[in-house]
Amino acid sequence: MPSSSNDSKGLPADTIAAIATPLGEGGIAMVRLSGPRALAIAAAVFQPVGASSLSPEAAPTHTIHFGRITRAGRVVDEVLLGVMRAPRTFTREDVVEITCHGGLLPAKLVLDAVLENGARLAAPGEFTRRAFLNGRIDLAQAEAVADLIHARTELAAAAAREQLAGQLSRRINQLRDDLMRILAHVEAHIDFPDEDIAPDTREQLTGRLRSAMSFMDELLRTAGEGRLLRRGIRAAIVGRPNVGKSSLLNQLLGHDRAIVSPRPGTTRDTIEETASVRGIPVVFIDTAGLREASDEIEMEGVRRSRDVLAAAELVLHVLDGSEPLSAADEKLWVEFAGKKRLLVRNKADLPNRLELPAGQAALSVSCRTGAGLEELKDAIQETLWAGGIHAEMLQVMINSRHEDALRRARTAAERAEGALRADLGLELAALDLRLAANAVGEIVGKTTTEDLLDSIFSQFCLGK
């Protein structure tokens, strides 16, 4: 992160700017400024047009003004300029948002104009970092901003909104407060060593610790679902050539993505596309037909398919229901026996000639008519996330960083409980209680390091 000056309270004293919209051609683009000189810098480059438009320094908060951005005496673009004065802004600093015409050049010229007049180019995620440093949001809410931006399904977006609204933070803060109260009680007895903890008091403390650990366990159980919603799952579509793998991919995506042909070996490379399956982002991968390749290109396609299969978390093994089980089918059957797998009997619109081994079941679909596709999606959802998705689960779905912090807190709390029960010394219990409270505090940013903040905010895009 670029170096920045700080005021007497340790908060950023410089003004940052960045293009806040995606790069590329579009109808509009936005350049955002935040910091103590945002209004003055904007005033240096903005010429109000019309009787109702004002200079940024004179404009009331939360107003929009029409005018022109100038640079070296030349008009850069006609813009709308929004003024938002601290503290009623995302960063709790003065913020200016300049909306110009879309495209790489207009936005770059506007950005160059404000940078030449005293702003500094923002680092990735620096606006959100300032919102955290200025107390606008906590660290869990800051991460929710990135989750919302990167959400690929409505459920993922809903989970991010719940976290941004503070649903997870409230529970984490309550957990930390509980641990701190237990710690305060233990430390009070350390200060007065002549007074032993009464047995009933010791039992109350250990009971409160058990309740805290139970709540940690409850949160930890959401880690898998949180990973699913944020990252999605990789599902490889496999089978011998010409069983309908590409047709199945097209049906699951709802549009033609892969070339479909009756000629075996049409797919020579892996094809990846993401679709929402019952709210879960699933990356479907159409693989080359796994067989003895006849040329170098097909050999490379088969090699790539096997690399994809090694990393896939779910296999959709497609079989041709209009033909008996072949030796190639049986070979693949054995090869993927150790993978989480769904058997898909394609061509259900034709007479069935496929007999499966005893005890094996397949989902019947027709990629020609679309029959059975909804049942297949239900089976995918059930395989990945048994029990369904409930609204209350979305409120507290933790990410990998939260999971690591909670596991460390859980281990320390368990040691503290053991020390209290075995009367091993209050100092040991207090040490572990503080470790547990600090680990929980990391989730919302009450315990942080610069390295931790750099790691989190470096994953954000510019302008956010």
C-alpha positions as CSV (number, residue, x, y, z in Angstrom):
1,M,0.0,0.0,0.0
2,P,1.4,3.5,-0.8
3,S,2.6,5.5,2.1
4,S,0.3,8.1,3.5
5,S,0.5,10.8,6.1
6,N,-1.6,10.6,9.2
7,D,-3.1,13.3,11.4
8,S,-2.6,13.6,15.2
9,K,-5.2,10.9,15.8
10,G,-3.4,8.4,13.4
11,L,-6.1,8.7,10.7
12,P,-5.1,9.4,7.0
13,A,-4.4,13.1,6.3
14,D,-4.0,12.8,2.5
15,T,-6.6,12.7,-0.2
16,I,-7.0,9.7,-2.5
17,A,-8.6,9.2,-5.9
18,A,-9.3,6.4,-8.2
19,I,-11.6,5.3,-11.1
20,A,-14.5,3.5,-9.3
21,T,-16.1,1.9,-12.3
22,P,-14.8,-1.0,-14.4
23,L,-12.3,-0.2,-17.1
24,G,-13.6,-0.4,-20.6
25,E,-16.2,1.3,-22.8
26,G,-19.5,2.2,-21.3
27,G,-22.2,4.9,-20.9
28,I,-20.6,6.5,-17.8
29,A,-17.5,6.2,-15.6
30,M,-16.9,7.6,-12.1
31,V,-13.8,9.0,-10.5
32,R,-14.0,9.1,-6.7
33,L,-12.0,11.3,-4.2
34,S,-11.9,11.0,-0.4
35,G,-10.0,12.9,2.1
36,P,-9.6,16.3,3.8
37,R,-8.8,18.1,0.5
38,A,-11.3,16.4,-1.7
39,L,-13.5,19.5,-2.0
40,A,-10.6,21.8,-2.7
41,I,-9.0,19.5,-5.3
42,A,-12.3,19.1,-7.0
43,A,-12.9,22.9,-7.0
44,A,-9.5,23.3,-8.8
45,V,-10.6,21.3,-11.8
46,F,-14.4,21.8,-11.9
47,Q,-16.1,24.7,-13.6
48,P,-19.8,24.9,-12.7
49,V,-22.2,25.4,-15.6
50,G,-25.7,26.9,-15.0
51,A,-27.1,29.1,-12.3
52,S,-27.9,26.2,-10.0
53,S,-24.5,24.5,-10.1
54,L,-22.0,25.5,-7.4
55,S,-18.3,25.0,-6.8
56,P,-17.6,21.9,-4.7
57,E,-16.4,24.0,-1.8
58,A,-19.6,26.0,-1.7
59,A,-22.0,23.2,-2.4
60,P,-24.2,21.7,0.3
61,T,-23.6,18.1,1.2
62,H,-25.3,15.4,-0.8
63,T,-25.9,17.5,-3.9
64,I,-25.1,17.0,-7.6
65,H,-23.8,19.7,-9.9
66,F,-23.3,20.0,-13.7
67,G,-20.1,21.4,-15.1
68,R,-16.8,20.8,-16.9
69,I,-13.5,19.3,-15.8
70,T,-10.6,21.3,-17.1
71,R,-6.9,20.4,-17.3
72,A,-4.2,22.9,-18.3
73,G,-6.8,25.3,-19.5
74,R,-8.6,22.8,-21.7
75,V,-12.0,21.1,-21.2
76,V,-11.6,17.4,-20.5
77,D,-15.3,16.4,-20.3
78,E,-18.7,17.5,-19.2
79,V,-19.6,15.8,-15.9
80,L,-21.9,15.5,-13.0
81,L,-20.1,16.2,-9.7
82,G,-21.5,14.8,-6.4
83,V,-20.5,16.4,-3.1
84,M,-20.8,14.5,0.2
85,R,-19.4,16.1,3.3
86,A,-18.0,14.2,6.3
87,P,-19.1,12.4,8.4
88,R,-22.1,11.3,6.4
89,T,-20.1,9.4,3.8
90,F,-18.8,5.8,3.3
91,T,-15.3,6.8,4.5
92,R,-16.4,9.4,7.0
93,E,-14.3,11.8,5.1
94,D,-15.2,14.5,2.5
95,V,-16.1,12.6,-0.7
96,V,-16.5,13.8,-4.3
97,E,-17.7,11.6,-7.1
98,I,-17.2,12.8,-10.6
99,T,-19.4,11.0,-13.2
100,C,-18.0,11.5,-16.7
101,H,-18.6,9.8,-20.1
102,G,-17.6,6.2,-20.2
103,G,-14.5,4.8,-21.9
104,L,-10.9,4.6,-20.9
105,L,-9.8,8.0,-22.0
106,P,-12.4,10.4,-20.4
107,A,-12.1,8.7,-17.0
108,K,-8.3,8.7,-17.2
109,L,-8.1,12.4,-18.1
110,V,-10.4,13.3,-15.2
111,L,-8.3,11.2,-12.8
112,D,-5.1,12.7,-14.1
113,A,-6.6,16.2,-13.5
114,V,-7.3,15.5,-9.8
115,L,-4.0,13.7,-9.3
116,E,-2.1,16.8,-10.7
117,N,-3.9,19.0,-8.2
118,G,-2.9,17.2,-5.0
119,A,-4.7,13.8,-4.8
120,R,-2.9,10.5,-4.5
121,L,-3.8,7.4,-6.5
122,A,-5.7,5.1,-4.1
123,A,-4.4,1.6,-3.5
124,P,-6.8,-1.4,-4.0
125,G,-9.5,-1.3,-1.3
126,E,-8.2,1.9,0.2
127,F,-11.6,3.6,0.3
128,T,-13.0,0.7,2.3
129,R,-9.9,0.6,4.4
130,R,-10.5,4.2,5.4
131,A,-14.1,3.4,6.2
132,F,-12.7,0.8,8.7
133,L,-10.0,3.0,10.1
134,N,-12.5,5.9,10.6
135,G,-14.9,3.6,12.4
136,R,-17.6,3.5,9.7
137,I,-17.5,-0.3,9.5
138,D,-15.6,-3.1,11.2
139,L,-13.3,-5.6,9.5
140,A,-16.0,-8.3,9.0
141,Q,-18.2,-5.7,7.3
142,A,-15.3,-4.5,5.2
143,E,-14.9,-8.1,3.9
144,A,-18.6,-8.2,3.1
145,V,-18.1,-5.3,0.7
146,A,-15.7,-7.5,-1.3
147,D,-18.0,-10.5,-1.0
148,L,-20.9,-8.4,-2.4
149,I,-18.9,-7.2,-5.3
150,H,-17.8,-10.7,-6.2
151,A,-21.1,-12.5,-5.5
152,R,-22.1,-14.7,-8.4
153,T,-25.5,-15.8,-7.1
154,E,-28.4,-14.1,-5.3
155,L,-27.8,-16.2,-2.2
156,A,-24.1,-15.1,-2.1
157,A,-25.2,-11.5,-2.4
158,A,-27.8,-12.0,0.4
159,A,-25.2,-13.5,2.7
160,A,-22.8,-10.5,2.0
161,R,-25.6,-8.0,2.7
162,E,-26.4,-9.6,6.0
163,Q,-22.7,-9.4,7.0
164,L,-22.4,-5.9,5.7
165,A,-25.5,-5.0,7.9
166,G,-23.6,-6.2,10.9
167,Q,-25.4,-9.5,11.7
168,L,-22.2,-11.4,12.1
169,S,-20.4,-8.6,13.8
170,R,-23.0,-8.3,16.5
171,R,-22.6,-12.0,17.4
172,I,-18.8,-11.8,17.4
173,N,-18.8,-8.7,19.6
174,Q,-21.1,-10.4,22.0
175,L,-18.8,-13.5,22.1
176,R,-15.8,-11.3,22.7
177,D,-17.6,-9.4,25.5
178,D,-18.5,-12.7,27.2
179,L,-14.9,-13.8,27.1
180,M,-13.6,-10.5,28.4
181,R,-16.1,-10.6,31.3
182,I,-14.9,-14.1,32.3
183,L,-11.3,-12.9,32.0
184,A,-12.0,-9.9,34.2
185,H,-13.5,-12.2,36.8
186,V,-10.4,-14.4,36.8
187,E,-8.0,-11.5,36.9
188,A,-9.9,-10.0,39.8
189,H,-9.1,-13.2,41.8
190,I,-5.4,-13.0,40.7
191,D,-5.2,-9.6,42.2
192,F,-6.5,-11.0,45.5
193,P,-4.6,-14.3,45.9
194,D,-5.7,-14.8,49.4
195,E,-9.3,-15.3,48.3
196,D,-9.8,-18.6,46.5
197,I,-12.5,-19.0,43.8
198,A,-15.5,-20.7,45.5
199,P,-16.5,-24.0,43.9
200,D,-19.9,-22.6,42.7
201,T,-18.2,-19.6,41.2
202,R,-15.7,-21.8,39.4
203,E,-18.5,-23.9,38.0
204,Q,-20.3,-20.7,36.8
205,L,-17.1,-19.6,35.0
206,T,-16.6,-22.9,33.3
207,G,-20.3,-23.1,32.4
208,R,-20.0,-19.7,30.7
209,L,-16.9,-20.8,28.9
210,R,-18.7,-23.9,27.6
211,S,-21.5,-21.7,26.3
212,A,-19.0,-19.6,24.5
213,M,-17.3,-22.6,23.0
214,S,-20.7,-24.0,21.9
215,F,-21.4,-20.7,20.1
216,M,-18.0,-20.9,18.4
217,D,-18.8,-24.5,17.3
218,E,-22.1,-23.2,15.9
219,L,-20.3,-20.5,13.8
220,L,-17.6,-23.0,12.7
221,R,-20.3,-25.2,11.2
222,T,-21.1,-22.4,8.7
223,A,-17.6,-22.4,7.3
224,G,-18.3,-25.0,4.6
225,E,-21.4,-23.2,3.4
226,G,-19.6,-19.9,3.5
227,R,-16.9,-21.3,1.2
228,L,-19.6,-22.7,-1.1
229,L,-21.3,-19.4,-1.6
230,R,-18.2,-17.3,-1.9
231,R,-16.0,-19.6,-4.0
232,G,-18.5,-22.0,-5.6
233,I,-17.8,-25.6,-6.5
234,R,-16.0,-27.1,-9.5
235,A,-18.0,-29.9,-11.1
236,A,-16.5,-31.9,-14.0
237,I,-18.7,-33.5,-16.6
238,V,-17.0,-36.7,-17.7
239,G,-17.8,-39.8,-19.8
240,R,-16.7,-41.6,-22.9
241,P,-17.0,-39.7,-26.2
242,N,-20.4,-38.9,-27.6
243,V,-22.5,-39.6,-24.5
244,G,-23.8,-36.0,-24.4
245,K,-21.4,-34.2,-22.1
246,S,-21.4,-31.0,-24.1
247,S,-25.2,-31.1,-24.5
248,L,-25.5,-31.5,-20.8
249,L,-23.3,-28.4,-20.2
250,N,-25.4,-26.4,-22.6
251,Q,-28.6,-27.4,-20.8
252,L,-27.2,-26.6,-17.3
253,L,-26.0,-23.2,-18.5
254,G,-29.3,-22.4,-20.4
255,H,-27.4,-21.5,-23.6
256,D,-25.2,-23.1,-26.2
257,R,-21.6,-22.8,-25.0
258,A,-20.1,-26.0,-26.3
259,I,-20.1,-27.4,-29.8
260,V,-22.4,-30.4,-30.1
261,S,-21.8,-33.0,-32.8
262,P,-22.5,-36.7,-33.3
263,R,-18.9,-37.2,-34.2
264,P,-16.9,-38.5,-31.2
265,G,-14.1,-36.3,-29.9
266,T,-15.6,-33.0,-30.9
267,T,-14.5,-31.5,-27.5
268,R,-10.7,-31.3,-27.7
269,D,-10.2,-29.0,-24.7
270,T,-11.8,-28.3,-21.3
271,I,-14.6,-25.7,-21.3
272,E,-15.5,-23.8,-18.1
273,E,-18.7,-21.8,-17.3
274,T,-20.3,-20.8,-14.1
275,A,-24.0,-21.3,-13.4
276,S,-26.2,-20.8,-10.3
277,V,-27.7,-24.1,-9.1
278,R,-30.3,-23.5,-6.4
279,G,-28.3,-20.4,-5.3
280,I,-24.9,-22.1,-5.3
281,P,-22.3,-21.0,-7.9
282,V,-21.1,-24.1,-9.7
283,V,-18.3,-24.0,-12.2
284,F,-19.2,-26.7,-14.8
285,I,-16.3,-28.1,-16.7
286,D,-16.9,-30.0,-20.0
287,T,-14.0,-32.3,-20.5
288,A,-12.7,-34.0,-23.6
289,G,-13.9,-37.6,-23.9
290,L,-11.6,-39.9,-22.0
291,R,-10.4,-42.5,-24.4
292,E,-7.2,-43.6,-26.2
293,A,-6.4,-40.4,-28.2
294,S,-5.7,-40.7,-31.9
295,D,-3.6,-37.5,-32.4
296,E,-1.5,-35.1,-30.4
297,I,-4.2,-32.5,-30.0
298,E,-6.7,-35.0,-28.6
299,M,-4.0,-36.4,-26.3
300,E,-3.4,-32.9,-24.9
301,G,-7.2,-32.5,-24.4
302,V,-7.4,-35.8,-22.5
303,R,-4.4,-34.8,-20.3
304,R,-6.1,-31.5,-19.4
305,S,-9.3,-33.3,-18.6
306,R,-7.5,-35.5,-16.1
307,D,-5.9,-32.5,-14.5
308,V,-9.3,-30.9,-14.1
309,L,-10.7,-34.1,-12.7
310,A,-8.0,-34.2,-10.1
311,A,-9.1,-30.8,-8.8
312,A,-12.9,-31.2,-9.2
313,E,-15.0,-31.4,-6.1
314,L,-17.9,-33.1,-7.9
315,V,-18.1,-35.4,-10.9
316,L,-21.1,-35.7,-13.2
317,H,-20.5,-39.1,-14.8
318,V,-22.6,-39.1,-18.0
319,L,-23.7,-42.4,-19.5
320,D,-25.6,-43.1,-22.7
321,G,-29.0,-44.6,-21.7
322,S,-29.7,-45.8,-25.3
323,E,-26.7,-48.2,-25.3
324,P,-25.5,-51.0,-23.0
325,L,-22.7,-50.3,-20.5
326,S,-19.5,-50.5,-22.4
327,A,-16.0,-51.4,-21.4
328,A,-15.0,-47.7,-21.6
329,D,-17.9,-46.9,-19.2
330,E,-16.9,-49.5,-16.8
331,K,-13.3,-48.3,-16.8
332,L,-14.4,-44.8,-15.9
333,W,-16.8,-46.2,-13.3
334,V,-13.9,-47.7,-11.5
335,E,-11.6,-44.7,-12.0
336,F,-13.9,-42.2,-10.4
337,A,-15.2,-44.5,-7.6
338,G,-13.4,-42.4,-5.0
339,K,-14.8,-39.1,-6.1
340,K,-18.1,-37.4,-5.0
341,R,-20.1,-38.4,-8.0
342,L,-23.6,-38.3,-9.6
343,L,-24.4,-40.8,-12.3
344,V,-26.4,-39.2,-15.2
345,R,-28.2,-41.4,-17.7
346,N,-28.6,-39.3,-20.8
347,K,-31.0,-39.8,-23.8
348,A,-34.0,-40.6,-21.6
349,D,-36.1,-39.8,-24.7
350,L,-34.9,-43.0,-26.3
351,P,-35.6,-46.6,-25.3
352,N,-33.4,-47.5,-22.3
353,R,-30.8,-50.2,-22.9
354,L,-28.5,-49.3,-20.0
355,E,-28.3,-51.7,-17.0
356,L,-26.4,-50.4,-14.0
357,P,-24.6,-52.6,-11.5
358,A,-26.7,-53.7,-8.5
359,G,-27.1,-51.0,-5.9
360,Q,-26.3,-48.1,-8.3
361,A,-28.8,-45.5,-9.3
362,A,-28.6,-42.8,-12.0
363,L,-30.6,-39.6,-12.7
364,S,-32.3,-39.9,-16.0
365,V,-32.2,-36.8,-18.3
366,S,-32.8,-35.9,-21.9
367,C,-30.5,-33.2,-23.2
368,R,-32.6,-33.1,-26.3
369,T,-35.9,-32.3,-24.5
370,G,-34.6,-31.0,-21.2
371,A,-36.5,-33.6,-19.2
372,G,-34.9,-34.4,-15.8
373,L,-32.7,-31.3,-15.6
374,E,-34.5,-29.9,-12.6
375,E,-34.2,-33.1,-10.7
376,L,-30.5,-33.1,-11.6
377,K,-30.1,-29.6,-10.2
378,D,-31.9,-30.7,-7.0
379,A,-29.4,-33.6,-6.7
380,I,-26.4,-31.4,-7.2
381,Q,-27.7,-29.0,-4.5
382,E,-28.4,-31.9,-2.1
383,T,-25.0,-33.4,-2.7
384,L,-23.2,-30.2,-2.1
385,W,-25.3,-28.8,0.6
386,A,-27.6,-31.3,2.3
387,G,-30.5,-29.9,4.3
388,G,-31.1,-26.8,2.2
389,I,-30.3,-23.2,2.7
390,H,-32.1,-21.2,5.4
391,A,-32.3,-17.4,5.7
392,E,-30.9,-17.5,9.3
393,M,-27.8,-19.3,8.0
394,L,-27.0,-16.4,5.7
395,Q,-26.6,-14.0,8.6
396,V,-23.5,-15.7,10.1
397,M,-21.6,-17.5,7.3
398,I,-18.0,-17.2,8.2
399,N,-15.1,-17.1,5.8
400,S,-11.7,-18.8,6.0
401,R,-10.1,-16.0,8.0
402,H,-12.9,-16.1,10.5
403,E,-12.7,-19.9,10.7
404,D,-9.0,-19.8,11.5
405,A,-9.5,-17.1,14.2
406,L,-12.4,-19.1,15.8
407,R,-10.5,-22.3,15.8
408,R,-7.6,-20.6,17.6
409,A,-10.1,-19.0,20.0
410,R,-11.8,-22.4,20.6
411,T,-8.5,-24.1,21.4
412,A,-7.5,-21.4,23.8
413,A,-10.9,-21.3,25.5
414,E,-10.8,-25.1,25.9
415,R,-7.4,-24.9,27.6
416,A,-8.7,-22.1,29.9
417,E,-11.6,-24.3,30.9
418,G,-9.3,-27.2,31.6
419,A,-7.0,-25.0,33.7
420,L,-10.0,-23.8,35.8
421,R,-11.4,-27.2,36.3
422,A,-8.0,-28.8,37.3
423,D,-7.1,-25.8,39.4
424,L,-3.8,-25.4,37.5
425,G,-3.4,-21.7,38.3
426,L,-5.5,-18.7,37.4
427,E,-2.6,-17.1,35.6
428,L,-2.7,-19.9,33.0
429,A,-6.4,-19.6,32.6
430,A,-6.2,-15.8,32.2
431,L,-3.5,-16.2,29.5
432,D,-5.6,-18.5,27.4
433,L,-8.7,-16.4,28.0
434,R,-6.9,-13.3,26.6
435,L,-5.6,-15.3,23.6
436,A,-9.2,-16.4,22.9
437,A,-10.6,-12.9,23.2
438,N,-7.9,-11.5,21.0
439,A,-8.5,-14.2,18.3
440,V,-12.2,-13.4,18.3
441,G,-11.4,-9.7,18.2
442,E,-9.4,-10.3,14.9
443,I,-12.6,-11.1,13.1
444,V,-14.1,-7.6,13.6
445,G,-10.8,-5.8,13.7
446,K,-10.5,-5.1,17.4
447,T,-7.2,-6.9,17.2
448,T,-5.3,-6.1,14.0
449,T,-1.9,-5.8,12.5
450,E,-0.8,-3.8,9.4
451,D,0.1,-7.1,7.7
452,L,-3.5,-8.4,8.3
453,L,-5.1,-5.2,6.9
454,D,-2.7,-5.3,3.9
455,S,-3.7,-8.9,3.2
456,I,-7.4,-8.2,3.4
457,F,-7.6,-5.0,1.4
458,S,-5.1,-6.0,-1.3
459,Q,-7.8,-8.3,-2.6
460,F,-10.2,-5.4,-3.3
461,C,-10.5,-3.7,-6.7
462,L,-9.3,-0.1,-7.3
463,G,-11.8,2.6,-6.4
464,K,-13.5,0.6,-3.6
